[in-house]
Amino acid sequence: LQGSTHQISVSSPQSGGAGTRYVYTSWSDGGAQSHTYTVPGADQVVTANFKTQYQLTVNSAHGSPTGAGWYDAGSSAPFGVTTPSAGSAGTRFVLTGWTGTGPGSYTGSSASSSVTMNGPITEEASWKTQYQLTVNSAHGSPTGAGWYDAGSSAPFGVTTPAFGGAGTRYVFTGWTGTGTGSYTGPDASRTVTMNNPITEVAAWKTQYY
């Protein structure tokens, strides 16, 4: 009936299939998403308008991934991870790259990037594990301390003898290693395989002239 009032509303968002949804933007009569409509003196069509949004999925086992969510069609969506990402003591994870699926997805090695959302996109991060080699020595300019890829070979050593004050020097006597695959023995330089964190501690004796 002309002049009668009715409640008009529409639900939002509405699913459009996997990774796609439609979000209410306006009614053609200028009313709110839920509003009272008064019937005018002639036939009228009232249309709900929607915008399309696509989902960006960011999968990563490490590195506090950012950027996942819903974005307007055609908009730019930034995403990324922090790398390296700390694990337990002496262990860290380093990003090796992204594998993207979906129109305009990113495949590459940058820690952060952006994609244009012309459809649902998934970005999957890949990582490698690194372990720390700690080389402790009071003398002799120790070398080799640092981070190494899991399974890689890590050389380390010291110079010996090391000289102190006048008439004093220090002679290397051996390493004490901790961690699976570490070295304990008398060689001044050695190599270990990094399948876990390893610490090597040098021992010295003092000599006088």
Secondary structure, DSSP 8 states (H G I E B T S, - for coil): -TT-EEEEE--SSEE-STTEEEEEEEETTS--SEEEEE--SS-----EEEEEEEEEEEE-SSS--B--EEEETT-EEEEE--SSEE-STTEEEEEEEEEEESTT---BS-SEEEEE-SS-EEEEEEEEEEEEEEEE-SSS--B--EEEETT-EEEEE--SSEE-STTEEEEEEEEEEESTT---BS-SEEEEE-SS-EEEEEEEEEEE-
